[in-house]
């Protein structure tokens, strides 16, 4: 219990730091909330999640990463994740307030 409060956020930050760049390169990136900004960064800024420029000479570059069709998909999935997590946390804290 002494380390539980600090350990869990550190584990989540570390896992998102490792998983989000890998998942953001896949077509199912919208299933992980942390991968959405990394994928949108490819289309908007032209930078891959590993920090390399999004050009054919880069190791993990594929042409579909820089297509603008992913921007509305990313925005919609971000909004969906926001409202889903907001609703879940709202219900959780409403139950806590009643207790």
C-alpha contacts under 8 A as a table, 3 or more apart, distances in Angstrom:
res1	aa1	res2	aa2	distance
1	X	4	X	4.90
1	X	5	X	7.20
2	X	5	X	7.15
3	X	6	X	5.59
3	X	7	X	5.71
4	X	7	X	5.14
4	X	8	X	6.15
5	X	8	X	6.19
5	X	9	X	7.49
6	X	9	X	5.97
6	X	10	X	6.55
7	X	10	X	5.19
7	X	11	X	6.11
8	X	11	X	5.09
8	X	12	X	6.22
9	X	12	X	5.05
9	X	13	X	6.08
10	X	13	X	5.17
10	X	14	X	6.07
11	X	14	X	5.18
11	X	15	X	6.01
12	X	15	X	5.13
12	X	16	X	6.01
13	X	16	X	5.22
13	X	17	X	6.00
14	X	17	X	4.99
14	X	18	X	6.35
15	X	18	X	5.18
15	X	19	X	5.81
16	X	19	X	5.06
16	X	20	X	5.25
16	X	34	X	6.46
17	X	20	X	5.97
17	X	21	X	7.11
18	X	21	X	6.45
18	X	22	X	7.16
19	X	22	X	5.40
19	X	23	X	6.10
19	X	35	X	7.97
20	X	23	X	5.20
20	X	24	X	5.80
20	X	32	X	7.33
20	X	34	X	5.54
20	X	35	X	4.43
20	X	38	X	7.20
21	X	24	X	5.23
21	X	25	X	6.89
21	X	35	X	6.45
21	X	38	X	6.50
21	X	49	X	5.25
21	X	50	X	6.75
22	X	25	X	5.81
22	X	26	X	7.42
23	X	26	X	5.36
23	X	28	X	7.42
23	X	29	X	5.49
23	X	32	X	7.59
23	X	35	X	6.15
24	X	27	X	7.75
24	X	28	X	7.83
24	X	29	X	4.80
24	X	30	X	8.00
24	X	35	X	4.69
24	X	36	X	6.59
24	X	38	X	6.01
24	X	39	X	5.03
24	X	49	X	7.50
25	X	29	X	6.95
25	X	39	X	6.80
25	X	65	X	7.18
26	X	29	X	5.62
28	X	31	X	6.01
29	X	32	X	6.05
29	X	35	X	5.75
29	X	36	X	6.28
29	X	39	X	7.34
30	X	33	X	6.54
30	X	35	X	6.86
30	X	36	X	5.82
30	X	73	X	7.87
30	X	74	X	6.68
30	X	77	X	5.90
30	X	78	X	7.94
32	X	35	X	5.49
32	X	36	X	7.04
33	X	36	X	5.71
33	X	78	X	6.89
33	X	81	X	6.65
34	X	37	X	6.55
34	X	38	X	7.35
35	X	38	X	5.23
35	X	39	X	6.18
36	X	39	X	5.20
36	X	40	X	6.18
36	X	74	X	5.78
36	X	77	X	7.71
36	X	78	X	7.01
37	X	40	X	5.05
37	X	41	X	6.06
37	X	74	X	7.68
38	X	41	X	5.16
38	X	42	X	6.93
38	X	48	X	7.66
38	X	49	X	5.51
39	X	42	X	5.37
39	X	43	X	7.15
39	X	48	X	7.80
39	X	49	X	7.17
39	X	65	X	7.39
39	X	74	X	7.79
40	X	43	X	5.32
40	X	44	X	6.02
40	X	70	X	7.10
40	X	71	X	6.08
40	X	74	X	6.57
41	X	44	X	5.25
41	X	45	X	5.26
41	X	46	X	6.56
41	X	47	X	6.09
41	X	48	X	7.02
41	X	49	X	7.40
42	X	45	X	5.86
42	X	46	X	4.72
42	X	47	X	4.92
42	X	48	X	5.22
42	X	49	X	7.22
42	X	54	X	6.67
42	X	65	X	6.05
42	X	66	X	5.58
43	X	46	X	5.60
43	X	47	X	7.81
43	X	65	X	6.47
43	X	66	X	4.28
43	X	67	X	5.98
43	X	68	X	5.86
43	X	70	X	7.34
43	X	71	X	7.07
44	X	66	X	7.79
44	X	68	X	7.79
44	X	71	X	7.87
46	X	53	X	6.16
46	X	54	X	5.04
46	X	55	X	7.98
46	X	66	X	6.77
47	X	51	X	6.04
47	X	52	X	5.91
47	X	53	X	4.59
47	X	54	X	5.01
48	X	51	X	5.37
48	X	52	X	5.39
48	X	53	X	5.92
48	X	54	X	5.45
48	X	60	X	7.83
48	X	61	X	7.46
49	X	52	X	7.44
52	X	58	X	6.51
53	X	58	X	6.74
54	X	58	X	6.61
54	X	61	X	6.04
54	X	66	X	7.23
55	X	58	X	5.73
55	X	61	X	6.42
56	X	59	X	7.97
56	X	61	X	5.93
56	X	62	X	7.21
56	X	63	X	7.74
57	X	61	X	7.51
58	X	61	X	5.41
61	X	65	X	7.22
62	X	65	X	5.81
62	X	66	X	7.94
63	X	66	X	5.98
63	X	67	X	7.15
64	X	67	X	5.27
67	X	70	X	6.34
68	X	71	X	5.60
69	X	72	X	6.51
69	X	73	X	7.14
70	X	73	X	5.03
70	X	74	X	5.96
71	X	74	X	5.12
71	X	75	X	6.19
72	X	75	X	5.01
72	X	76	X	6.02
73	X	76	X	5.25
73	X	77	X	6.09
74	X	77	X	5.14
74	X	78	X	6.03
75	X	78	X	5.10
75	X	79	X	6.27
76	X	79	X	5.14
76	X	80	X	6.12
77	X	80	X	4.92
77	X	81	X	6.06
78	X	81	X	5.14
78	X	82	X	6.05
79	X	82	X	4.98
79	X	83	X	6.22
80	X	83	X	5.37
80	X	84	X	6.02
81	X	84	X	5.06
81	X	85	X	5.96
82	X	85	X	5.41
82	X	86	X	5.87
83	X	86	X	4.94
83	X	87	X	5.98
84	X	87	X	5.29
84	X	88	X	6.30
85	X	88	X	5.08
85	X	89	X	6.04
86	X	89	X	5.27
86	X	90	X	5.94
87	X	90	X	5.04
87	X	91	X	6.24
88	X	91	X	5.35
88	X	92	X	6.24
89	X	92	X	4.96
89	X	93	X	6.11
90	X	93	X	5.34
90	X	94	X	6.05
91	X	94	X	5.11
91	X	95	X	6.30
92	X	95	X	5.36
92	X	96	X	6.37
93	X	96	X	4.80
93	X	97	X	6.09
94	X	97	X	5.14
94	X	98	X	6.46
95	X	98	X	5.27
95	X	99	X	6.53
96	X	99	X	5.34
